[in-house]
Amino acid sequence: MLEKPKVRIYTDYKSPYAYVANKRLFELEDTLGVALEWLPYTLRIPEFMGTVEERTPHFWRKVRYSYMDARRFANAQGLTMKGPRRIYDAFYSSAGMLFAQRHGLFRPYHDMVFRKFWNHELEIDELSEIASVIAAIGGSAEAFEAYVRGPARAEHNRIIDEAEALGVFGVPSMVFNGELFWGGDRIDMLIERIKQPETIAAALGSRHRT
C-alpha cells in the first residue's frame, strides 16, 4: 500500500485564524486522502506583536479588524468566537495536544480545547483546567501532569525549533513536501499543490530546491 502524502500543520489554541481553519484542514483527509500531522507552534505574543507599550493606534486598528475578520469566518461555520480576555501562554494546551496524540485522544481534545477556549469556558494557561479536559475525554489527568513536569517542555521546544527551521512564524502553517503555506487563505494553494506536486517548480522558480 502506498504511503499517504503527509501535510504537517502547526497550530496554536489562542489563534483565532487557526481555529477557523480547522474545518477545511480536516476535510483534506477525506477529499484528498492525505495524512495530517498536527503539531503545536506556541506563539510568543510579545515577540509576535510587540509589548503593549510598543503598540501604536495603527496596530490596534489592525488587531480589531483581525478579530472581526476571524469572527466572520467563525459565524459562517456556526462557531462561537468571543475575544480573548487577556494574553495567554498556551504551553499547557500545547503539551496537552502532544499528550492526547500519544494516547489516541487528539481529535476530541483538539475540538474541545478550541471550542471551550473561544467560548470563554477554558483558561488554556491553567494546568488544572487542561488536566480536566484530558480527564473529560478519557485520559489520565495525573499522567498528563507528570508529563508536564517531565519531558513536555523539552519536547515542545524541540518542535518549535524544528518549525522555525522550516520557516514557520505564525499559525496556521502547513508544510507539504518541504513547502510552507501560512494562513487559512492559503489552503486553496495547498490543495493545488497536493493535487499537482510538480507545480512547485514553476511556483517557486529559482527558490525551489529538489
C-alpha positions in Angstrom: 0.0 0.0 0.0 1.3 3.4 -0.9 2.0 5.8 1.9 -0.4 8.7 2.1 1.0 12.2 1.3 1.6 14.0 4.6 0.7 17.5 5.5 2.2 18.9 8.7 0.0 21.5 10.4 1.3 23.9 13.1 -1.4 25.4 15.3 -2.0 27.4 18.5 -5.2 27.3 20.5 -5.1 31.0 21.2 -5.1 31.9 17.5 -8.5 32.8 16.0 -7.3 32.1 12.5 -6.1 28.7 13.5 -9.5 28.0 15.0 -11.5 28.9 11.9 -9.1 27.0 9.6 -9.7 23.6 11.3 -12.8 22.6 9.3 -11.1 22.9 5.9 -7.9 21.3 7.1 -9.6 18.2 8.5 -11.6 17.9 5.2 -8.3 17.4 3.4 -8.1 13.9 4.8 -11.4 12.9 3.2 -11.2 14.8 0.0 -7.6 14.3 -0.9 -6.6 11.3 1.1 -3.7 13.0 2.9 -2.4 12.2 6.4 -2.4 15.2 8.7 0.3 15.7 11.3 -0.8 18.3 13.8 1.9 20.0 15.9 1.9 22.9 18.3 3.5 26.2 17.4 3.0 28.2 20.6 3.0 31.9 19.6 5.1 34.2 21.9 2.9 37.2 21.8 5.4 39.9 22.8 7.8 38.6 20.0 4.9 38.3 17.6 3.1 41.5 18.4 5.5 43.6 20.5 4.9 44.7 24.0 1.8 46.5 25.0 3.8 49.7 25.4 5.1 49.5 21.9 1.7 49.1 20.2 0.5 52.0 18.1 -3.0 53.1 17.2 -2.3 51.6 13.8 -1.5 48.3 15.5 -4.8 48.3 17.5 -6.9 49.0 14.4 -5.3 46.0 12.8 -6.0 43.8 15.8 -9.6 44.9 15.9 -10.0 44.2 12.2 -8.3 40.8 12.6 -10.7 39.6 15.3 -13.7 40.9 13.3 -12.5 39.1 10.2 -11.9 35.9 12.1 -15.4 36.2 13.6 -16.9 36.4 10.2 -15.3 33.0 9.3 -16.4 31.6 12.6 -20.0 32.8 12.1 -20.1 31.2 8.6 -19.2 27.8 10.3 -21.7 28.2 13.1 -18.8 28.7 15.6 -18.9 31.0 18.6 -15.8 33.2 18.9 -15.5 35.5 21.9 -12.5 37.8 22.1 -9.7 36.7 24.5 -9.9 38.2 27.9 -6.1 38.6 28.3 -2.8 37.5 26.9 -2.3 33.7 27.2 0.7 31.5 27.3 -0.6 28.4 25.5 2.2 26.0 26.6 -0.1 23.7 28.8 -2.6 23.4 26.0 0.2 22.6 23.5 1.5 20.0 25.9 -2.0 18.6 26.1 -2.1 18.2 22.4 1.1 16.2 22.4 -0.1 14.1 25.3 -3.5 13.5 23.7 -1.9 12.4 20.4 0.2 9.9 22.3 -2.9 8.4 23.9 -5.2 8.3 20.8 -7.3 11.3 22.1 -6.2 14.0 19.7 -9.4 14.9 17.9 -11.7 15.1 20.9 -9.0 17.1 22.8 -8.4 19.4 19.9 -12.1 20.1 19.3 -12.8 20.6 23.0 -9.9 22.9 23.7 -10.6 25.2 20.8 -14.4 25.3 21.4 -14.2 25.9 25.1 -11.4 28.5 24.9 -13.2 30.6 22.3 -16.5 30.3 24.3 -14.7 31.6 27.5 -15.1 28.2 29.2 -11.4 27.3 29.5 -8.3 29.0 30.6 -5.6 27.4 28.5 -2.7 28.6 30.7 -4.1 26.8 33.8 -2.6 23.4 34.2 -5.5 22.1 36.3 -8.0 23.1 33.6 -6.1 21.4 30.7 -5.8 18.3 33.0 -9.6 18.4 33.4 -10.0 18.4 29.7 -7.7 15.3 29.5 -9.8 13.6 32.1 -13.1 14.5 30.4 -12.1 12.8 27.2 -11.0 9.6 29.0 -7.3 10.3 29.7 -5.4 10.4 32.9 -5.0 13.9 34.4 -2.3 12.6 36.7 -0.3 11.1 33.9 -0.7 14.4 32.0 0.5 16.5 34.9 3.5 14.1 35.2 4.3 14.6 31.6 4.2 18.4 32.0 6.5 18.2 35.0 8.8 15.9 33.0 9.7 15.8 29.3 6.9 18.1 27.9 8.9 21.4 27.8 11.9 19.9 26.1 9.7 18.1 23.5 7.6 21.3 23.0 10.7 23.4 22.4 12.2 20.9 20.0 9.1 21.1 17.9 9.2 24.9 17.9 12.8 24.9 16.9 12.1 22.4 14.0 9.2 24.5 12.9 11.3 27.7 12.8 14.0 25.9 10.8 11.3 25.2 8.2 10.4 29.0 8.2 7.3 28.9 10.4 6.5 32.2 12.1 2.7 32.0 12.6 -0.3 29.8 12.6 -2.0 28.1 11.0 1.1 27.0 9.0 1.0 23.9 6.7 4.1 22.2 5.3 3.8 19.9 2.3 6.9 18.4 0.6 9.0 21.0 2.4 6.9 23.9 1.1 5.4 26.3 3.6 1.9 27.7 3.4 0.8 30.3 6.1 -2.8 31.1 6.8 -6.2 29.7 6.1 -6.3 31.8 2.9 -3.5 29.6 1.5 -5.4 26.3 1.9 -6.6 26.5 -1.8 -3.0 26.9 -2.9 -2.0 23.9 -0.7 -4.8 21.8 -2.3 -3.5 22.7 -5.7 0.0 21.6 -4.7 -1.3 18.3 -3.2 -3.2 17.6 -6.5 -0.2 18.6 -8.7 3.0 18.4 -6.7 5.1 19.1 -9.8 3.8 22.7 -9.9 6.1 23.7 -7.1 9.0 24.2 -9.6 7.0 26.8 -11.6 5.6 28.4 -8.4 8.9 28.9 -6.6 11.2 29.3 -9.6 14.9 29.6 -8.5 13.8 29.2 -4.9 12.7 25.6 -5.5 15.1 23.1 -4.1 14.8 19.4 -5.1 
